[in-house]
Amino acid sequence: MEIYQKTYKKELSKSKRFTAPKSINALAENTENVISIGNQTGEGWLLTGEMIELIEDGVNNIICMQPFGCLTKSHNWKRTD
């Protein structure tokens, strides 16, 4: 996955407005405390990892507008305030 994101991350790292995403391994490490990375149903652990990354970057509100996004959200993210 990192190979496919190489150019994308390089250009985002130059941006003043956007930040490059963390590596897939870093997302997995951050997610292990919340959900097993062996969870492969729905969006599995990746959506949860992306949400954790956003929270760590100071995002206060997250709206998930993906198809079938209810699977992981309904089981992992109960808090809405």
C-alpha positions, 0 to 999 in steps of 0.5 A: 500500500505504501508504494501506491501512496508514495507520490500522494504522500510526497505532494501532501507533505509540501502542502500548508493545508493538508497533511500526509496520512500515517503509514499503514503500520502506524495506523495498525499500531494505534488501532490495536488498543481499540480493536483487533487488527484481525477484524476484517469485517466491514471496513475492519480496523482501517476506518477505526485507525483513520478516525484515531489519526484524525482525533490525534491531529486535533479533529473534533468532529468526524462524519463517516459517509462511506457505503456500509460505514455502519458496521464498524462505527456501530460497534466501535464508536458509541460516543457522539458528543 
